[in-house]
Amino acid sequence: MLIAKIRKTDTEGKEIKNTWEKKYTLELPDNVTDIQIITRVKKVLNWVGLSCRKVDNFTMIELKPYAMNEIAYIEFSTKEDNDVKK
């Protein structure tokens, strides 16, 4: 099981403002594709139908809608990683 930890915050222009922050967690199957991940994340963030810029940094995905002053960071771990940390 793959765990996606999502952090959404606000921006001002190209700068991250961080005046507020919301956090979400998604459980995903191990064989999920990038497109399925983005689709599920956009649904959780209420960004369905918005065009977004995606930057994949290998350890994290940045998702930024073109029409909003918000940005989301998606980090991944496995169910086993979370069980070991407890």
SEDREN-103595 format. One record per residue (C-alpha): residue number from 0; residue in three letters; chain; x, y, z. Coordinates in Angstrom, 1 decimal, padded with zeros to 4 digits. Layout:
N
<node k="NUM" r="ALA" c="A" c1="X" c2="Y" c3="Z"/>
...
! end
This chain:
86
<node k="0" r="MET" c="A" c1="000.0" c2="000.0" c3="000.0"/>
<node k="1" r="LEU" c="A" c1="001.3" c2="003.4" c3="-001.0"/>
<node k="2" r="ILE" c="A" c1="000.6" c2="006.5" c3="001.2"/>
<node k="3" r="ALA" c="A" c1="000.5" c2="009.9" c3="-000.3"/>
<node k="4" r="LYS" c="A" c1="000.9" c2="012.8" c3="002.1"/>
<node k="5" r="ILE" c="A" c1="-000.4" c2="016.0" c3="000.6"/>
<node k="6" r="ARG" c="A" c1="000.3" c2="019.5" c3="001.9"/>
<node k="7" r="LYS" c="A" c1="-001.6" c2="022.4" c3="000.3"/>
<node k="8" r="THR" c="A" c1="-000.7" c2="026.1" c3="000.9"/>
<node k="9" r="ASP" c="A" c1="-001.0" c2="029.5" c3="-000.7"/>
<node k="10" r="THR" c="A" c1="001.3" c2="031.4" c3="-003.0"/>
<node k="11" r="GLU" c="A" c1="001.8" c2="035.0" c3="-004.0"/>
<node k="12" r="GLY" c="A" c1="003.1" c2="035.2" c3="-007.6"/>
<node k="13" r="LYS" c="A" c1="005.9" c2="032.6" c3="-007.7"/>
<node k="14" r="GLU" c="A" c1="006.7" c2="032.8" c3="-004.0"/>
<node k="15" r="ILE" c="A" c1="005.3" c2="030.5" c3="-001.4"/>
<node k="16" r="LYS" c="A" c1="003.4" c2="032.5" c3="001.2"/>
<node k="17" r="ASN" c="A" c1="002.4" c2="029.9" c3="003.8"/>
<node k="18" r="THR" c="A" c1="-000.2" c2="032.0" c3="005.5"/>
<node k="19" r="TRP" c="A" c1="-002.3" c2="028.8" c3="005.8"/>
<node k="20" r="GLU" c="A" c1="-001.7" c2="025.1" c3="005.2"/>
<node k="21" r="LYS" c="A" c1="-004.0" c2="022.0" c3="004.9"/>
<node k="22" r="LYS" c="A" c1="-002.8" c2="018.4" c3="005.1"/>
<node k="23" r="TYR" c="A" c1="-004.3" c2="015.3" c3="003.6"/>
<node k="24" r="THR" c="A" c1="-003.4" c2="011.6" c3="003.4"/>
<node k="25" r="LEU" c="A" c1="-004.4" c2="009.2" c3="000.7"/>
<node k="26" r="GLU" c="A" c1="-004.0" c2="005.5" c3="000.6"/>
<node k="27" r="LEU" c="A" c1="-003.2" c2="004.2" c3="-002.9"/>
<node k="28" r="PRO" c="A" c1="-002.6" c2="000.7" c3="-004.4"/>
<node k="29" r="ASP" c="A" c1="001.0" c2="-000.2" c3="-005.1"/>
<node k="30" r="ASN" c="A" c1="000.4" c2="-000.4" c3="-008.9"/>
<node k="31" r="VAL" c="A" c1="-001.0" c2="003.1" c3="-009.2"/>
<node k="32" r="THR" c="A" c1="000.2" c2="005.2" c3="-012.2"/>
<node k="33" r="ASP" c="A" c1="001.2" c2="008.9" c3="-012.1"/>
<node k="34" r="ILE" c="A" c1="-002.0" c2="010.0" c3="-013.9"/>
<node k="35" r="GLN" c="A" c1="-004.1" c2="008.1" c3="-011.3"/>
<node k="36" r="ILE" c="A" c1="-002.2" c2="009.7" c3="-008.5"/>
<node k="37" r="ILE" c="A" c1="-002.7" c2="013.2" c3="-009.9"/>
<node k="38" r="THR" c="A" c1="-006.4" c2="012.6" c3="-010.6"/>
<node k="39" r="ARG" c="A" c1="-007.0" c2="011.4" c3="-007.0"/>
<node k="40" r="VAL" c="A" c1="-005.0" c2="014.2" c3="-005.5"/>
<node k="41" r="LYS" c="A" c1="-006.9" c2="016.8" c3="-007.5"/>
<node k="42" r="LYS" c="A" c1="-010.2" c2="015.3" c3="-006.4"/>
<node k="43" r="VAL" c="A" c1="-009.1" c2="015.6" c3="-002.7"/>
<node k="44" r="LEU" c="A" c1="-008.0" c2="019.2" c3="-003.2"/>
<node k="45" r="ASN" c="A" c1="-011.1" c2="020.1" c3="-005.1"/>
<node k="46" r="TRP" c="A" c1="-009.0" c2="021.0" c3="-008.1"/>
<node k="47" r="VAL" c="A" c1="-010.9" c2="018.8" c3="-010.6"/>
<node k="48" r="GLY" c="A" c1="-011.1" c2="020.5" c3="-014.0"/>
<node k="49" r="LEU" c="A" c1="-008.2" c2="022.8" c3="-013.3"/>
<node k="50" r="SER" c="A" c1="-005.0" c2="022.7" c3="-015.5"/>
<node k="51" r="CYS" c="A" c1="-002.0" c2="022.2" c3="-013.3"/>
<node k="52" r="ARG" c="A" c1="001.8" c2="022.4" c3="-013.7"/>
<node k="53" r="LYS" c="A" c1="003.4" c2="019.2" c3="-012.3"/>
<node k="54" r="VAL" c="A" c1="007.1" c2="019.1" c3="-011.2"/>
<node k="55" r="ASP" c="A" c1="008.4" c2="015.6" c3="-010.2"/>
<node k="56" r="ASN" c="A" c1="011.4" c2="015.9" c3="-008.0"/>
<node k="57" r="PHE" c="A" c1="011.7" c2="012.0" c3="-007.5"/>
<node k="58" r="THR" c="A" c1="011.0" c2="012.3" c3="-003.8"/>
<node k="59" r="MET" c="A" c1="008.1" c2="014.7" c3="-004.1"/>
<node k="60" r="ILE" c="A" c1="005.6" c2="016.0" c3="-006.6"/>
<node k="61" r="GLU" c="A" c1="004.7" c2="019.7" c3="-006.8"/>
<node k="62" r="LEU" c="A" c1="001.3" c2="020.4" c3="-008.2"/>
<node k="63" r="LYS" c="A" c1="000.3" c2="024.1" c3="-009.1"/>
<node k="64" r="PRO" c="A" c1="-002.9" c2="025.1" c3="-010.7"/>
<node k="65" r="TYR" c="A" c1="-002.5" c2="027.8" c3="-013.3"/>
<node k="66" r="ALA" c="A" c1="-005.6" c2="029.7" c3="-012.3"/>
<node k="67" r="MET" c="A" c1="-005.1" c2="029.8" c3="-008.5"/>
<node k="68" r="ASN" c="A" c1="-002.6" c2="031.1" c3="-005.9"/>
<node k="69" r="GLU" c="A" c1="-002.1" c2="027.6" c3="-004.3"/>
<node k="70" r="ILE" c="A" c1="000.4" c2="024.8" c3="-004.5"/>
<node k="71" r="ALA" c="A" c1="000.4" c2="021.2" c3="-003.3"/>
<node k="72" r="TYR" c="A" c1="003.3" c2="019.0" c3="-002.3"/>
<node k="73" r="ILE" c="A" c1="002.9" c2="015.3" c3="-002.5"/>
<node k="74" r="GLU" c="A" c1="005.3" c2="013.0" c3="-000.7"/>
<node k="75" r="PHE" c="A" c1="005.1" c2="009.2" c3="-000.7"/>
<node k="76" r="SER" c="A" c1="005.8" c2="006.4" c3="001.8"/>
<node k="77" r="THR" c="A" c1="004.7" c2="002.8" c3="002.1"/>
<node k="78" r="LYS" c="A" c1="002.3" c2="001.3" c3="004.7"/>
<node k="79" r="GLU" c="A" c1="005.3" c2="-000.6" c3="006.0"/>
<node k="80" r="ASP" c="A" c1="007.4" c2="002.6" c3="006.5"/>
<node k="81" r="ASN" c="A" c1="004.5" c2="004.1" c3="008.6"/>
<node k="82" r="ASP" c="A" c1="004.2" c2="001.0" c3="010.7"/>
<node k="83" r="VAL" c="A" c1="007.9" c2="001.0" c3="011.5"/>
<node k="84" r="LYS" c="A" c1="007.9" c2="004.7" c3="012.6"/>
<node k="85" r="LYS" c="A" c1="005.1" c2="004.1" c3="015.2"/>
! end
